[in-house]
């Protein structure tokens, strides 16, 4: 793969990581405090226009301590 492709992919993935973390933090901050310390299921779905790609990443996030 060429350098331009690698740089554009890295830029996209960095944006995904940063904005996703901010969205999760906001959602947990706005949610009820009964989520404190609980295991929360998370899912990220990635698609790529013009392809049949459908990539799913699942995991758990521990809610922040109260």
PDB file with SEQRES, HELIX, SHEET and CRYST1 records, atoms N, CA, C and O in Angstrom:
SEQRES   1 A   66  UNK UNK UNK UNK UNK UNK UNK UNK UNK UNK UNK UNK UNK          
SEQRES   2 A   66  UNK UNK UNK UNK UNK UNK UNK UNK UNK UNK UNK UNK UNK          
SEQRES   3 A   66  UNK UNK UNK UNK UNK UNK UNK UNK UNK UNK UNK UNK UNK          
SEQRES   4 A   66  UNK UNK UNK UNK UNK UNK UNK UNK UNK UNK UNK UNK UNK          
SEQRES   5 A   66  UNK UNK UNK UNK UNK UNK UNK UNK UNK UNK UNK UNK UNK          
SEQRES   6 A   66  UNK                                                          
HELIX    1 AA1 UNK A    3  UNK A   30  1                                  28    
HELIX    2 AA2 UNK A   33  UNK A   35  5                                   3    
SHEET    1 AA1 2 UNK A  39  UNK A  47  0                                        
SHEET    2 AA1 2 UNK A  54  UNK A  62 -1                                        
CRYST1    1.000    1.000    1.000  90.00  90.00  90.00 P 1           1          
ATOM      1  N   UNK A   1       0.847  -1.181   0.000  1.00  0.00           N  
ATOM      2  CA  UNK A   1       0.000   0.000   0.000  1.00  0.00           C  
ATOM      3  C   UNK A   1       0.896   1.249   0.000  1.00  0.00           C  
ATOM      4  O   UNK A   1       2.009   1.228   0.527  1.00  0.00           O  
ATOM      5  N   UNK A   2       0.404   2.308  -0.585  1.00  0.00           N  
ATOM      6  CA  UNK A   2       1.238   3.498  -0.713  1.00  0.00           C  
ATOM      7  C   UNK A   2       1.148   4.411   0.512  1.00  0.00           C  
ATOM      8  O   UNK A   2       0.272   4.249   1.361  1.00  0.00           O  
ATOM      9  N   UNK A   3       2.057   5.359   0.583  1.00  0.00           N  
ATOM     10  CA  UNK A   3       2.149   6.260   1.738  1.00  0.00           C  
ATOM     11  C   UNK A   3       0.903   7.116   1.924  1.00  0.00           C  
ATOM     12  O   UNK A   3       0.450   7.314   3.051  1.00  0.00           O  
ATOM     13  N   UNK A   4       0.343   7.625   0.825  1.00  0.00           N  
ATOM     14  CA  UNK A   4      -0.855   8.461   0.930  1.00  0.00           C  
ATOM     15  C   UNK A   4      -2.012   7.669   1.533  1.00  0.00           C  
ATOM     16  O   UNK A   4      -2.743   8.173   2.386  1.00  0.00           O  
ATOM     17  N   UNK A   5      -2.171   6.431   1.082  1.00  0.00           N  
ATOM     18  CA  UNK A   5      -3.211   5.557   1.632  1.00  0.00           C  
ATOM     19  C   UNK A   5      -2.987   5.344   3.128  1.00  0.00           C  
ATOM     20  O   UNK A   5      -3.911   5.492   3.927  1.00  0.00           O  
ATOM     21  N   UNK A   6      -1.764   4.999   3.499  1.00  0.00           N  
ATOM     22  CA  UNK A   6      -1.457   4.751   4.913  1.00  0.00           C  
ATOM     23  C   UNK A   6      -1.733   5.976   5.779  1.00  0.00           C  
ATOM     24  O   UNK A   6      -2.287   5.856   6.872  1.00  0.00           O  
ATOM     25  N   UNK A   7      -1.347   7.150   5.291  1.00  0.00           N  
ATOM     26  CA  UNK A   7      -1.564   8.380   6.059  1.00  0.00           C  
ATOM     27  C   UNK A   7      -3.055   8.684   6.192  1.00  0.00           C  
ATOM     28  O   UNK A   7      -3.508   9.081   7.265  1.00  0.00           O  
ATOM     29  N   UNK A   8      -3.822   8.505   5.118  1.00  0.00           N  
ATOM     30  CA  UNK A   8      -5.259   8.793   5.193  1.00  0.00           C  
ATOM     31  C   UNK A   8      -5.961   7.806   6.127  1.00  0.00           C  
ATOM     32  O   UNK A   8      -6.880   8.184   6.854  1.00  0.00           O  
ATOM     33  N   UNK A   9      -5.531   6.548   6.108  1.00  0.00           N  
ATOM     34  CA  UNK A   9      -6.129   5.559   7.000  1.00  0.00           C  
ATOM     35  C   UNK A   9      -5.774   5.863   8.458  1.00  0.00           C  
ATOM     36  O   UNK A   9      -6.636   5.782   9.334  1.00  0.00           O  
ATOM     37  N   UNK A  10      -4.528   6.207   8.721  1.00  0.00           N  
ATOM     38  CA  UNK A  10      -4.127   6.554  10.092  1.00  0.00           C  
ATOM     39  C   UNK A  10      -4.895   7.771  10.607  1.00  0.00           C  
ATOM     40  O   UNK A  10      -5.317   7.797  11.763  1.00  0.00           O  
ATOM     41  N   UNK A  11      -5.074   8.767   9.759  1.00  0.00           N  
ATOM     42  CA  UNK A  11      -5.816   9.974  10.138  1.00  0.00           C  
ATOM     43  C   UNK A  11      -7.264   9.619  10.472  1.00  0.00           C  
ATOM     44  O   UNK A  11      -7.811  10.093  11.467  1.00  0.00           O  
ATOM     45  N   UNK A  12      -7.881   8.784   9.638  1.00  0.00           N  
ATOM     46  CA  UNK A  12      -9.258   8.352   9.889  1.00  0.00           C  
ATOM     47  C   UNK A  12      -9.353   7.582  11.203  1.00  0.00           C  
ATOM     48  O   UNK A  12     -10.229   7.863  12.021  1.00  0.00           O  
ATOM     49  N   UNK A  13      -8.470   6.623  11.412  1.00  0.00           N  
ATOM     50  CA  UNK A  13      -8.520   5.801  12.630  1.00  0.00           C  
ATOM     51  C   UNK A  13      -8.262   6.628  13.883  1.00  0.00           C  
ATOM     52  O   UNK A  13      -8.847   6.359  14.932  1.00  0.00           O  
ATOM     53  N   UNK A  14      -7.394   7.628  13.786  1.00  0.00           N  
ATOM     54  CA  UNK A  14      -7.156   8.519  14.925  1.00  0.00           C  
ATOM     55  C   UNK A  14      -8.423   9.298  15.240  1.00  0.00           C  
ATOM     56  O   UNK A  14      -8.789   9.444  16.407  1.00  0.00           O  
ATOM     57  N   UNK A  15      -9.099   9.803  14.201  1.00  0.00           N  
ATOM     58  CA  UNK A  15     -10.352  10.535  14.392  1.00  0.00           C  
ATOM     59  C   UNK A  15     -11.407   9.632  15.020  1.00  0.00           C  
ATOM     60  O   UNK A  15     -12.132  10.059  15.919  1.00  0.00           O  
ATOM     61  N   UNK A  16     -11.499   8.396  14.559  1.00  0.00           N  
ATOM     62  CA  UNK A  16     -12.454   7.433  15.131  1.00  0.00           C  
ATOM     63  C   UNK A  16     -12.159   7.225  16.613  1.00  0.00           C  
ATOM     64  O   UNK A  16     -13.069   7.255  17.442  1.00  0.00           O  
ATOM     65  N   UNK A  17     -10.905   7.017  16.940  1.00  0.00           N  
ATOM     66  CA  UNK A  17     -10.533   6.762  18.330  1.00  0.00           C  
ATOM     67  C   UNK A  17     -10.841   7.939  19.242  1.00  0.00           C  
ATOM     68  O   UNK A  17     -11.446   7.768  20.300  1.00  0.00           O  
ATOM     69  N   UNK A  18     -10.430   9.121  18.839  1.00  0.00           N  
ATOM     70  CA  UNK A  18     -10.621  10.319  19.665  1.00  0.00           C  
ATOM     71  C   UNK A  18     -12.094  10.656  19.818  1.00  0.00           C  
ATOM     72  O   UNK A  18     -12.569  10.880  20.931  1.00  0.00           O  
ATOM     73  N   UNK A  19     -12.829  10.694  18.697  1.00  0.00           N  
ATOM     74  CA  UNK A  19     -14.236  11.079  18.783  1.00  0.00           C  
ATOM     75  C   UNK A  19     -15.079  10.010  19.475  1.00  0.00           C  
ATOM     76  O   UNK A  19     -16.053  10.336  20.154  1.00  0.00           O  
ATOM     77  N   UNK A  20     -14.716   8.748  19.311  1.00  0.00           N  
ATOM     78  CA  UNK A  20     -15.452   7.674  19.990  1.00  0.00           C  
ATOM     79  C   UNK A  20     -15.251   7.748  21.501  1.00  0.00           C  
ATOM     80  O   UNK A  20     -16.202   7.573  22.263  1.00  0.00           O  
ATOM     81  N   UNK A  21     -14.028   8.004  21.933  1.00  0.00           N  
ATOM     82  CA  UNK A  21     -13.770   8.127  23.365  1.00  0.00           C  
ATOM     83  C   UNK A  21     -14.562   9.298  23.939  1.00  0.00           C  
ATOM     84  O   UNK A  21     -15.152   9.182  25.013  1.00  0.00           O  
ATOM     85  N   UNK A  22     -14.578  10.415  23.233  1.00  0.00           N  
ATOM     86  CA  UNK A  22     -15.336  11.574  23.711  1.00  0.00           C  
ATOM     87  C   UNK A  22     -16.830  11.254  23.798  1.00  0.00           C  
ATOM     88  O   UNK A  22     -17.492  11.647  24.758  1.00  0.00           O  
ATOM     89  N   UNK A  23     -17.361  10.548  22.804  1.00  0.00           N  
ATOM     90  CA  UNK A  23     -18.786  10.201  22.803  1.00  0.00           C  
ATOM     91  C   UNK A  23     -19.124   9.252  23.955  1.00  0.00           C  
ATOM     92  O   UNK A  23     -20.165   9.402  24.594  1.00  0.00           O  
ATOM     93  N   UNK A  24     -18.258   8.286  24.220  1.00  0.00           N  
ATOM     94  CA  UNK A  24     -18.485   7.345  25.328  1.00  0.00           C  
ATOM     95  C   UNK A  24     -18.443   8.089  26.659  1.00  0.00           C  
ATOM     96  O   UNK A  24     -19.308   7.884  27.512  1.00  0.00           O  
ATOM     97  N   UNK A  25     -17.445   8.949  26.841  1.00  0.00           N  
ATOM     98  CA  UNK A  25     -17.336   9.713  28.087  1.00  0.00           C  
ATOM     99  C   UNK A  25     -18.562  10.584  28.305  1.00  0.00           C  
ATOM    100  O   UNK A  25     -19.071  10.667  29.422  1.00  0.00           O  
ATOM    101  N   UNK A  26     -19.045  11.237  27.246  1.00  0.00           N  
ATOM    102  CA  UNK A  26     -20.235  12.079  27.359  1.00  0.00           C  
ATOM    103  C   UNK A  26     -21.452  11.236  27.715  1.00  0.00           C  
ATOM    104  O   UNK A  26     -22.235  11.613  28.587  1.00  0.00           O  
ATOM    105  N   UNK A  27     -21.618  10.099  27.048  1.00  0.00           N  
ATOM    106  CA  UNK A  27     -22.766   9.230  27.318  1.00  0.00           C  
ATOM    107  C   UNK A  27     -22.762   8.742  28.765  1.00  0.00           C  
ATOM    108  O   UNK A  27     -23.809   8.690  29.410  1.00  0.00           O  
ATOM    109  N   UNK A  28     -21.591   8.388  29.269  1.00  0.00           N  
ATOM    110  CA  UNK A  28     -21.511   7.896  30.651  1.00  0.00           C  
ATOM    111  C   UNK A  28     -21.707   9.028  31.651  1.00  0.00           C  
ATOM    112  O   UNK A  28     -22.310   8.826  32.705  1.00  0.00           O  
ATOM    113  N   UNK A  29     -21.212  10.193  31.335  1.00  0.00           N  
ATOM    114  CA  UNK A  29     -21.380  11.343  32.220  1.00  0.00           C  
ATOM    115  C   UNK A  29     -22.864  11.726  32.310  1.00  0.00           C  
ATOM    116  O   UNK A  29     -23.354  12.087  33.380  1.00  0.00           O  
ATOM    117  N   UNK A  30     -23.572  11.642  31.174  1.00  0.00           N  
ATOM    118  CA  UNK A  30     -24.981  12.008  31.127  1.00  0.00           C  
ATOM    119  C   UNK A  30     -25.910  10.905  31.648  1.00  0.00           C  
ATOM    120  O   UNK A  30     -27.072  11.163  31.962  1.00  0.00           O  
ATOM    121  N   UNK A  31     -25.395   9.690  31.737  1.00  0.00           N  
ATOM    122  CA  UNK A  31     -26.223   8.551  32.164  1.00  0.00           C  
ATOM    123  C   UNK A  31     -26.406   8.552  33.675  1.00  0.00           C  
ATOM    124  O   UNK A  31     -25.726   9.265  34.414  1.00  0.00           O  
ATOM    125  N   UNK A  32     -27.323   7.748  34.087  1.00  0.00           N  
ATOM    126  CA  UNK A  32     -27.595   7.576  35.507  1.00  0.00           C  
ATOM    127  C   UNK A  32     -26.348   7.048  36.220  1.00  0.00           C  
ATOM    128  O   UNK A  32     -25.550   6.325  35.622  1.00  0.00           O  
ATOM    129  N   UNK A  33     -26.183   7.397  37.462  1.00  0.00           N  
ATOM    130  CA  UNK A  33     -25.009   6.960  38.221  1.00  0.00           C  
ATOM    131  C   UNK A  33     -25.065   5.478  38.563  1.00  0.00           C  
ATOM    132  O   UNK A  33     -24.098   4.959  39.121  1.00  0.00           O  
ATOM    133  N   UNK A  34     -26.173   4.756  38.250  1.00  0.00           N  
ATOM    134  CA  UNK A  34     -26.183   3.317  38.536  1.00  0.00           C  
ATOM    135  C   UNK A  34     -25.241   2.551  37.615  1.00  0.00           C  
ATOM    136  O   UNK A  34     -25.111   1.336  37.767  1.00  0.00           O  
ATOM    137  N   UNK A  35     -24.587   3.203  36.676  1.00  0.00           N  
ATOM    138  CA  UNK A  35     -23.642   2.522  35.797  1.00  0.00           C  
ATOM    139  C   UNK A  35     -22.231   2.494  36.394  1.00  0.00           C  
ATOM    140  O   UNK A  35     -21.326   1.883  35.825  1.00  0.00           O  
ATOM    141  N   UNK A  36     -22.049   3.151  37.530  1.00  0.00           N  
ATOM    142  CA  UNK A  36     -20.720   3.245  38.141  1.00  0.00           C  
ATOM    143  C   UNK A  36     -20.139   1.856  38.395  1.00  0.00           C  
ATOM    144  O   UNK A  36     -20.727   1.041  39.106  1.00  0.00           O  
ATOM    145  N   UNK A  37     -18.977   1.604  37.801  1.00  0.00           N  
ATOM    146  CA  UNK A  37     -18.256   0.357  38.016  1.00  0.00           C  
ATOM    147  C   UNK A  37     -18.848  -0.850  37.298  1.00  0.00           C  
ATOM    148  O   UNK A  37     -18.296  -1.945  37.407  1.00  0.00           O  
ATOM    149  N   UNK A  38     -19.939  -0.692  36.576  1.00  0.00           N  
ATOM    150  CA  UNK A  38     -20.565  -1.825  35.886  1.00  0.00           C  
ATOM    151  C   UNK A  38     -19.890  -2.096  34.550  1.00  0.00           C  
ATOM    152  O   UNK A  38     -19.332  -1.195  33.922  1.00  0.00           O  
ATOM    153  N   UNK A  39     -19.952  -3.355  34.129  1.00  0.00           N  
ATOM    154  CA  UNK A  39     -19.443  -3.755  32.821  1.00  0.00           C  
ATOM    155  C   UNK A  39     -20.497  -3.430  31.770  1.00  0.00           C  
ATOM    156  O   UNK A  39     -21.629  -3.907  31.858  1.00  0.00           O  
ATOM    157  N   UNK A  40     -20.137  -2.626  30.785  1.00  0.00           N  
ATOM    158  CA  UNK A  40     -21.064  -2.200  29.743  1.00  0.00           C  
ATOM    159  C   UNK A  40     -20.609  -2.782  28.409  1.00  0.00           C  
ATOM    160  O   UNK A  40     -19.443  -2.649  28.040  1.00  0.00           O  
ATOM    161  N   UNK A  41     -21.520  -3.425  27.686  1.00  0.00           N  
ATOM    162  CA  UNK A  41     -21.201  -3.980  26.374  1.00  0.00           C  
ATOM    163  C   UNK A  41     -21.106  -2.836  25.361  1.00  0.00           C  
ATOM    164  O   UNK A  41     -21.954  -1.944  25.335  1.00  0.00           O  
ATOM    165  N   UNK A  42     -20.085  -2.875  24.546  1.00  0.00           N  
ATOM    166  CA  UNK A  42     -19.896  -1.853  23.516  1.00  0.00           C  
ATOM    167  C   UNK A  42     -19.721  -2.545  22.163  1.00  0.00           C  
ATOM    168  O   UNK A  42     -19.169  -3.642  22.073  1.00  0.00           O  
ATOM    169  N   UNK A  43     -20.201  -1.882  21.124  1.00  0.00           N  
ATOM    170  CA  UNK A  43     -20.060  -2.424  19.767  1.00  0.00           C  
ATOM    171  C   UNK A  43     -19.778  -1.272  18.808  1.00  0.00           C  
ATOM    172  O   UNK A  43     -20.418  -0.222  18.860  1.00  0.00           O  
ATOM    173  N   UNK A  44     -18.806  -1.498  17.934  1.00  0.00           N  
ATOM    174  CA  UNK A  44     -18.467  -0.532  16.893  1.00  0.00           C  
ATOM    175  C   UNK A  44     -18.633  -1.243  15.557  1.00  0.00           C  
ATOM    176  O   UNK A  44     -18.100  -2.334  15.354  1.00  0.00           O  
ATOM    177  N   UNK A  45     -19.374  -0.619  14.650  1.00  0.00           N  
ATOM    178  CA  UNK A  45     -19.588  -1.192  13.323  1.00  0.00           C  
ATOM    179  C   UNK A  45     -18.925  -0.276  12.305  1.00  0.00           C  
ATOM    180  O   UNK A  45     -19.168   0.930  12.287  1.00  0.00           O  
ATOM    181  N   UNK A  46     -18.090  -0.859  11.464  1.00  0.00           N  
ATOM    182  CA  UNK A  46     -17.375  -0.107  10.440  1.00  0.00           C  
ATOM    183  C   UNK A  46     -17.779  -0.626   9.065  1.00  0.00           C  
ATOM    184  O   UNK A  46     -17.707  -1.824   8.792  1.00  0.00           O  
ATOM    185  N   UNK A  47     -18.201   0.283   8.217  1.00  0.00           N  
ATOM    186  CA  UNK A  47     -18.505  -0.063   6.833  1.00  0.00           C  
ATOM    187  C   UNK A  47     -17.641   0.802   5.927  1.00  0.00           C  
ATOM    188  O   UNK A  47     -17.135   1.846   6.339  1.00  0.00           O  
ATOM    189  N   UNK A  48     -17.484   0.361   4.712  1.00  0.00           N  
ATOM    190  CA  UNK A  48     -16.664   1.094   3.749  1.00  0.00           C  
ATOM    191  C   UNK A  48     -17.449   1.234   2.454  1.00  0.00           C  
ATOM    192  O   UNK A  48     -17.697   0.254   1.751  1.00  0.00           O  
ATOM    193  N   UNK A  49     -17.834   2.467   2.153  1.00  0.00           N  
ATOM    194  CA  UNK A  49     -18.637   2.758   0.963  1.00  0.00           C  
ATOM    195  C   UNK A  49     -18.010   2.148  -0.287  1.00  0.00           C  
ATOM    196  O   UNK A  49     -16.798   2.222  -0.491  1.00  0.00           O  
ATOM    197  N   UNK A  50     -18.849   1.551  -1.112  1.00  0.00           N  
ATOM    198  CA  UNK A  50     -18.368   0.972  -2.360  1.00  0.00           C  
ATOM    199  C   UNK A  50     -17.853  -0.447  -2.217  1.00  0.00           C  
ATOM    200  O   UNK A  50     -17.426  -1.058  -3.198  1.00  0.00           O  
ATOM    201  N   UNK A  51     -17.889  -0.982  -0.987  1.00  0.00           N  
ATOM    202  CA  UNK A  51     -17.462  -2.362  -0.751  1.00  0.00           C  
ATOM    203  C   UNK A  51     -18.552  -3.062   0.054  1.00  0.00           C  
ATOM    204  O   UNK A  51     -19.510  -2.432   0.501  1.00  0.00           O  
ATOM    205  N   UNK A  52     -18.395  -4.368   0.230  1.00  0.00           N  
ATOM    206  CA  UNK A  52     -19.341  -5.102   1.069  1.00  0.00           C  
ATOM    207  C   UNK A  52     -18.792  -5.296   2.485  1.00  0.00           C  
ATOM    208  O   UNK A  52     -19.256  -6.161   3.227  1.00  0.00           O  
ATOM    209  N   UNK A  53     -17.803  -4.485   2.846  1.00  0.00           N  
ATOM    210  CA  UNK A  53     -17.192  -4.601   4.168  1.00  0.00           C  
ATOM    211  C   UNK A  53     -18.184  -4.235   5.264  1.00  0.00           C  
ATOM    212  O   UNK A  53     -18.877  -3.221   5.186  1.00  0.00           O  
ATOM    213  N   UNK A  54     -18.234  -5.082   6.284  1.00  0.00           N  
ATOM    214  CA  UNK A  54     -19.051  -4.851   7.477  1.00  0.00           C  
ATOM    215  C   UNK A  54     -18.243  -5.447   8.626  1.00  0.00           C  
ATOM    216  O   UNK A  54     -18.309  -6.651   8.876  1.00  0.00           O  
ATOM    217  N   UNK A  55     -17.488  -4.616   9.317  1.00  0.00           N  
ATOM    218  CA  UNK A  55     -16.565  -5.068  10.373  1.00  0.00           C  
ATOM    219  C   UNK A  55     -17.135  -4.662  11.723  1.00  0.00           C  
ATOM    220  O   UNK A  55     -17.447  -3.493  11.947  1.00  0.00           O  
ATOM    221  N   UNK A  56     -17.271  -5.636  12.624  1.00  0.00           N  
ATOM    222  CA  UNK A  56     -17.835  -5.377  13.946  1.00  0.00           C  
ATOM    223  C   UNK A  56     -16.789  -5.675  15.012  1.00  0.00           C  
ATOM    224  O   UNK A  56     -16.152  -6.728  15.001  1.00  0.00           O  
ATOM    225  N   UNK A  57     -16.623  -4.735  15.928  1.00  0.00           N  
ATOM    226  CA  UNK A  57     -15.738  -4.926  17.072  1.00  0.00           C  
ATOM    227  C   UNK A  57     -16.609  -4.815  18.314  1.00  0.00           C  
ATOM    228  O   UNK A  57     -17.337  -3.837  18.486  1.00  0.00           O  
ATOM    229  N   UNK A  58     -16.531  -5.827  19.183  1.00  0.00           N  
ATOM    230  CA  UNK A  58     -17.318  -5.820  20.413  1.00  0.00           C  
ATOM    231  C   UNK A  58     -16.386  -5.950  21.603  1.00  0.00           C  
ATOM    232  O   UNK A  58     -15.312  -6.544  21.511  1.00  0.00           O  
ATOM    233  N   UNK A  59     -16.811  -5.389  22.708  1.00  0.00           N  
ATOM    234  CA  UNK A  59     -16.015  -5.474  23.920  1.00  0.00           C  
ATOM    235  C   UNK A  59     -16.799  -4.944  25.103  1.00  0.00           C  
ATOM    236  O   UNK A  59     -17.998  -4.685  25.003  1.00  0.00           O  
ATOM    237  N   UNK A  60     -16.123  -4.787  26.205  1.00  0.00           N  
ATOM    238  CA  UNK A  60     -16.756  -4.247  27.406  1.00  0.00           C  
ATOM    239  C   UNK A  60     -15.987  -3.030  27.885  1.00  0.00           C  
ATOM    240  O   UNK A  60     -14.770  -2.930  27.729  1.00  0.00           O  
ATOM    241  N   UNK A  61     -16.735  -2.114  28.472  1.00  0.00           N  
ATOM    242  CA  UNK A  61     -16.165  -0.912  29.062  1.00  0.00           C  
ATOM    243  C   UNK A  61     -16.684  -0.862  30.488  1.00  0.00           C  
ATOM    244  O   UNK A  61     -17.883  -1.019  30.715  1.00  0.00           O  
ATOM    245  N   UNK A  62     -15.815  -0.649  31.432  1.00  0.00           N  
ATOM    246  CA  UNK A  62     -16.226  -0.540  32.824  1.00  0.00           C  
ATOM    247  C   UNK A  62     -16.634   0.902  33.105  1.00  0.00           C  
ATOM    248  O   UNK A  62     -15.863   1.834  32.874  1.00  0.00           O  
ATOM    249  N   UNK A  63     -17.860   1.073  33.608  1.00  0.00           N  
ATOM    250  CA  UNK A  63     -18.338   2.407  33.934  1.00  0.00           C  
ATOM    251  C   UNK A  63     -17.442   3.049  34.987  1.00  0.00           C  
ATOM    252  O   UNK A  63     -16.846   2.354  35.811  1.00  0.00           O  
ATOM    253  N   UNK A  64     -17.348   4.384  34.957  1.00  0.00           N  
ATOM    254  CA  UNK A  64     -16.467   5.074  35.911  1.00  0.00           C  
ATOM    255  C   UNK A  64     -16.979   4.942  37.340  1.00  0.00           C  
ATOM    256  O   UNK A  64     -18.184   4.878  37.581  1.00  0.00           O  
ATOM    257  N   UNK A  65     -16.058   4.904  38.261  1.00  0.00           N  
ATOM    258  CA  UNK A  65     -16.421   4.833  39.687  1.00  0.00           C  
ATOM    259  C   UNK A  65     -17.114   6.143  40.070  1.00  0.00           C  
ATOM    260  O   UNK A  65     -16.755   7.221  39.596  1.00  0.00           O  
ATOM    261  N   UNK A  66     -18.093   6.017  40.921  1.00  0.00           N  
ATOM    262  CA  UNK A  66     -18.870   7.195  41.350  1.00  0.00           C  
ATOM    263  C   UNK A  66     -18.061   8.109  42.229  1.00  0.00           C  
ATOM    264  O   UNK A  66     -18.564   9.141  42.674  1.00  0.00           O  
TER     265      UNK A  66                                                      
END                                                                             
